Amino acid sequence: NPAVSRQDTSRMLKCFLIAASVGLACCFQSGLPLGGLKHQLRSKFAVNQAHGSTAFAVRNVFPPRMTAAVGVPAVEYEVDEKGRERLKYREEGWKTWVWKGTEETPCAPYEVNYIEDGTDGTPIVLVHGFGAHAYHWRYQFPELAKKHKVYSLCLLGYGWSPKANVPYSMDMWGQQVADFIAEVVKQPAVVGGNSIGGVASLRAASLSPDMVQGLVLLNAAGNFEATPPTDEEREQMAAAEEQTGPGAWFKSLLQKVVSTAIFYQTKTRISPILKQVYH
């Protein structure tokens, strides 16, 4: 560019050499292989020719932090097209926690994916909602991680976690969140849940009240009952299900037809609903 003088070019070269030197020093200090330097060192120079001057901005000179697990890179951040900071997407997922499951999940253990970042402040565990995953909280991580240790996990059946063939329930997800706090966070945490993640967070708090320091519920959704059914009511419901005869057969058939119709109707609507809610 003819507008950039020889002196400006020299300054740009000096800035680049300084950035490269700092990046190399960080690689040696952190034990990063030099072959991966081009992925770790990202310098951006902005030339501002307003008023005949040149301004330089060097960003992301230091390589990404490394997690405690050897070979597992820490989260990286980026700026979206609207200038908002967020987690950088990783197709392969992030860290993995092996969950032992519950009595209702005989195929356990499961490799549950989760994201972790932040300082040593009060831990915050974020639980996503229906159709989402750990990356759902990508815009909350940058700010929360400044003063807190932040975690976000994929509930079983969602995101990068296994799609296990088990009877899914709020009890199961609540136990998963409670076990995650006990085994990964290892200290009392504030739990924030969205949609069914809010109900799972509530269940986790009821299972492990000593490990849940606080609750934040965002549009919590689920099947709430004023009081649980009594033993007598459970027996009556079980007896009704065991009834036989033409009437019971027709009732069962009708229920199957209706439930199947609802299932396929919901299946066709689920994609546009999720796009409307999460985009």
C-alpha positions as CSV (number, residue, x, y, z in Angstrom):
1,N,0.0,0.0,0.0
2,P,1.7,3.3,-1.1
3,A,0.1,5.1,1.8
4,V,2.2,3.0,4.3
5,S,5.7,4.5,4.6
6,R,8.9,2.6,4.9
7,Q,9.0,3.6,8.6
8,D,5.5,2.2,9.1
9,T,6.6,-1.1,7.4
10,S,9.6,-1.2,9.7
11,R,7.3,-0.7,12.8
12,M,5.0,-3.5,11.6
13,L,7.9,-5.9,11.2
14,K,9.2,-5.0,14.6
15,C,5.8,-5.6,16.2
16,F,5.5,-9.0,14.4
17,L,9.0,-10.1,15.6
18,I,8.1,-9.1,19.2
19,A,4.8,-11.0,19.0
20,A,6.6,-14.0,17.6
21,S,9.2,-13.9,20.3
22,V,6.6,-13.7,23.0
23,G,4.7,-16.6,21.4
24,L,7.9,-18.8,21.2
25,A,8.7,-18.0,24.9
26,C,5.2,-19.1,25.9
27,C,5.5,-22.3,23.9
28,F,8.8,-23.2,25.7
29,Q,7.3,-22.3,29.1
30,S,4.1,-24.3,28.6
31,G,5.7,-27.2,26.8
32,L,3.7,-26.7,23.6
33,P,5.2,-28.2,20.4
34,L,6.6,-25.7,18.1
35,G,4.9,-27.4,15.2
36,G,1.6,-26.2,16.5
37,L,2.7,-22.6,16.8
38,K,0.8,-21.4,13.8
39,H,-2.4,-22.5,15.5
40,Q,-1.4,-21.1,18.9
41,L,0.0,-17.7,17.8
42,R,-2.6,-15.5,16.2
43,S,-1.5,-11.8,15.8
44,K,-3.7,-9.3,14.2
45,F,-2.4,-5.9,13.0
46,A,-4.9,-3.2,12.2
47,V,-3.7,-0.3,10.1
48,N,-5.5,3.0,10.7
49,Q,-4.5,5.6,8.1
50,A,-6.7,8.3,9.5
51,H,-4.9,11.6,9.8
52,G,-1.9,10.0,8.1
53,S,-1.0,7.8,11.1
54,T,-0.7,4.0,11.5
55,A,-2.1,2.2,14.6
56,F,-1.2,-1.3,15.5
57,A,-3.2,-3.8,17.5
58,V,-1.7,-7.1,18.5
59,R,-4.3,-9.6,19.8
60,N,-4.2,-13.2,21.2
61,V,-0.4,-13.3,21.3
62,F,-0.3,-15.9,24.0
63,P,-1.3,-19.5,23.3
64,P,-4.5,-20.9,24.7
65,R,-4.3,-22.1,28.3
66,M,-4.1,-25.8,29.0
67,T,-6.4,-27.7,31.3
68,A,-5.2,-30.0,34.1
69,A,-5.8,-33.0,31.8
70,V,-2.7,-33.4,29.6
71,G,-3.3,-32.8,25.9
72,V,-6.8,-31.3,26.5
73,P,-6.8,-27.6,25.4
74,A,-8.7,-25.1,27.5
75,V,-11.6,-23.2,26.0
76,E,-10.9,-20.4,23.6
77,Y,-12.9,-17.3,23.0
78,E,-13.9,-15.4,19.8
79,V,-16.0,-12.4,18.8
80,D,-19.1,-12.9,16.7
81,E,-20.3,-10.8,13.9
82,K,-22.1,-8.4,16.3
83,G,-19.0,-7.9,18.4
84,R,-20.0,-10.1,21.3
85,E,-17.5,-12.4,23.0
86,R,-18.3,-16.1,23.2
87,L,-16.8,-19.5,23.5
88,K,-15.2,-20.8,20.4
89,Y,-17.0,-23.9,19.0
90,R,-15.1,-27.2,19.1
91,E,-16.6,-29.9,16.9
92,E,-14.9,-32.6,18.9
93,G,-16.3,-31.3,22.2
94,W,-14.4,-30.4,25.3
95,K,-13.5,-32.3,28.5
96,T,-14.9,-35.7,29.5
97,W,-16.3,-37.0,32.8
98,V,-17.1,-40.6,33.3
99,W,-20.5,-40.9,35.0
100,K,-21.4,-44.1,36.8
101,G,-25.1,-43.6,36.1
102,T,-28.0,-44.8,38.2
103,E,-29.8,-48.0,38.9
104,E,-32.0,-47.2,35.9
105,T,-29.1,-46.9,33.5
106,P,-27.6,-50.4,33.2
107,C,-25.4,-49.5,30.3
108,A,-23.3,-47.2,32.4
109,P,-20.7,-45.8,32.7
110,Y,-21.1,-42.9,30.3
111,E,-18.5,-40.4,29.0
112,V,-20.2,-37.0,29.6
113,N,-18.9,-34.0,27.9
114,Y,-18.5,-30.7,29.7
115,I,-16.9,-27.3,29.5
116,E,-14.8,-25.7,32.3
117,D,-13.1,-22.3,32.6
118,G,-12.6,-19.5,35.0
119,T,-11.0,-18.5,38.3
120,D,-11.1,-19.9,41.7
121,G,-14.2,-18.0,42.7
122,T,-17.6,-19.5,43.7
123,P,-18.3,-22.4,41.3
124,I,-21.2,-22.0,38.9
125,V,-22.7,-25.1,37.2
126,L,-24.9,-24.3,34.1
127,V,-27.5,-26.9,33.0
128,H,-29.0,-26.5,29.5
129,G,-32.6,-27.1,28.4
130,F,-34.4,-29.3,26.0
131,G,-32.7,-29.8,22.6
132,A,-29.6,-27.9,23.7
133,H,-26.1,-28.8,25.1
134,A,-23.2,-27.4,27.0
135,Y,-22.3,-24.9,24.3
136,H,-25.7,-23.3,24.8
137,W,-24.0,-21.1,27.5
138,R,-21.3,-19.8,25.1
139,Y,-22.2,-16.1,25.7
140,Q,-22.3,-16.4,29.5
141,F,-18.9,-18.0,29.9
142,P,-16.7,-15.0,29.1
143,E,-18.2,-12.8,31.7
144,L,-18.9,-15.4,34.4
145,A,-15.4,-16.9,34.1
146,K,-13.8,-13.6,35.2
147,K,-14.8,-14.1,38.8
148,H,-16.0,-17.7,39.0
149,K,-15.1,-21.2,38.1
150,V,-17.7,-22.0,35.5
151,Y,-18.9,-25.5,34.3
152,S,-21.4,-26.5,31.7
153,L,-22.3,-30.1,31.1
154,C,-24.2,-32.0,28.4
155,L,-27.0,-34.0,30.0
156,L,-27.2,-37.6,29.1
157,G,-28.8,-37.9,25.6
158,Y,-27.9,-34.4,24.6
159,G,-25.0,-32.7,22.8
160,W,-21.7,-34.5,22.9
161,S,-22.8,-36.9,25.6
162,P,-24.0,-40.5,24.7
163,K,-27.5,-41.1,23.4
164,A,-28.1,-44.0,25.7
165,N,-31.1,-46.2,25.4
166,V,-32.4,-45.7,28.9
167,P,-35.6,-44.4,30.5
168,Y,-34.9,-40.7,30.6
169,S,-36.4,-38.8,33.6
170,M,-35.8,-35.7,35.7
171,D,-34.7,-38.0,38.5
172,M,-31.9,-39.4,36.3
173,W,-30.8,-35.9,35.1
174,G,-31.0,-34.5,38.6
175,Q,-28.8,-37.4,39.8
176,Q,-26.3,-36.7,37.0
177,V,-26.0,-33.0,38.0
178,A,-25.6,-33.9,41.6
179,D,-22.9,-36.5,40.8
180,F,-21.2,-34.0,38.5
181,I,-20.9,-31.4,41.4
182,A,-19.7,-34.1,43.8
183,E,-17.1,-35.6,41.5
184,V,-16.0,-32.8,39.2
185,V,-16.6,-29.5,41.0
186,K,-15.9,-31.1,44.4
187,Q,-17.4,-28.2,46.4
188,P,-20.7,-26.4,46.9
189,A,-21.8,-24.6,43.8
190,V,-24.5,-22.2,42.5
191,V,-26.5,-24.1,39.9
192,G,-28.3,-22.3,37.0
193,G,-30.7,-24.2,34.8
194,N,-32.8,-23.4,31.7
195,S,-36.0,-25.1,30.7
196,I,-35.8,-28.8,31.8
197,G,-32.3,-28.0,33.0
198,G,-34.0,-25.9,35.7
199,V,-36.0,-28.9,36.9
200,A,-32.9,-31.1,36.8
201,S,-31.2,-28.4,38.9
202,L,-34.0,-28.5,41.4
203,R,-33.8,-32.2,41.6
204,A,-30.0,-32.1,42.2
205,A,-30.5,-29.6,45.0
206,S,-33.0,-31.9,46.7
207,L,-30.7,-34.8,46.3
208,S,-27.5,-33.0,47.5
209,P,-28.6,-29.9,49.5
210,D,-25.2,-29.5,51.0
211,M,-23.5,-29.2,47.6
212,V,-25.9,-26.7,46.1
213,Q,-25.2,-23.2,47.4
214,G,-27.8,-21.5,45.3
215,L,-30.2,-21.9,42.4
216,V,-30.9,-19.8,39.4
217,L,-33.9,-21.0,37.3
218,L,-34.4,-19.6,33.8
219,N,-37.8,-20.4,32.3
220,A,-37.9,-23.7,34.2
221,A,-40.3,-26.2,32.6
222,G,-41.5,-29.6,33.7
223,N,-44.3,-31.6,35.2
224,F,-45.0,-30.3,38.7
225,E,-47.4,-31.9,41.1
226,A,-48.7,-30.2,44.2
227,T,-48.3,-33.4,46.2
228,P,-47.0,-36.8,45.1
229,P,-49.6,-39.6,44.7
230,T,-50.2,-41.7,47.8
231,D,-49.6,-45.5,48.0
232,E,-53.4,-46.0,47.6
233,E,-53.6,-43.9,44.5
234,R,-50.6,-45.7,43.0
235,E,-52.3,-49.0,43.7
236,Q,-55.5,-47.8,42.0
237,M,-53.5,-46.6,38.9
238,A,-51.7,-49.9,38.7
239,A,-54.9,-51.8,39.0
240,A,-56.5,-49.7,36.2
241,E,-53.5,-50.5,33.9
242,E,-53.9,-54.3,34.6
243,Q,-57.6,-54.4,33.6
244,T,-58.5,-56.9,30.8
245,G,-61.4,-57.4,28.5
246,P,-62.7,-55.8,25.3
247,G,-63.0,-52.3,26.9
248,A,-59.5,-52.3,28.3
249,W,-58.1,-53.6,24.9
250,F,-59.9,-50.8,23.0
251,K,-58.8,-48.2,25.5
252,S,-55.2,-49.4,25.1
253,L,-55.4,-49.4,21.3
254,L,-56.8,-45.9,21.4
255,Q,-54.1,-44.6,23.7
256,K,-51.4,-46.1,21.4
257,V,-52.9,-44.5,18.3
258,V,-53.2,-41.1,19.9
259,S,-49.7,-41.2,21.4
260,T,-48.2,-42.2,18.1
261,A,-50.0,-39.4,16.3
262,I,-48.8,-36.9,18.9
263,F,-45.2,-38.3,18.6
264,Y,-45.0,-37.9,14.9
265,Q,-46.6,-34.4,14.9
266,T,-44.1,-33.3,17.5
267,K,-41.2,-34.9,15.6
268,T,-42.0,-32.7,12.5
269,R,-42.3,-29.5,14.6
270,I,-39.3,-30.1,16.9
271,S,-36.7,-28.6,14.5
272,P,-38.4,-25.3,13.8
273,I,-39.3,-25.0,17.5
274,L,-35.7,-25.3,18.6
275,K,-34.5,-22.9,16.0
276,Q,-37.1,-20.4,17.1
277,V,-36.1,-20.8,20.8
278,Y,-32.3,-21.0,20.6
279,H,-31.4,-18.8,17.6
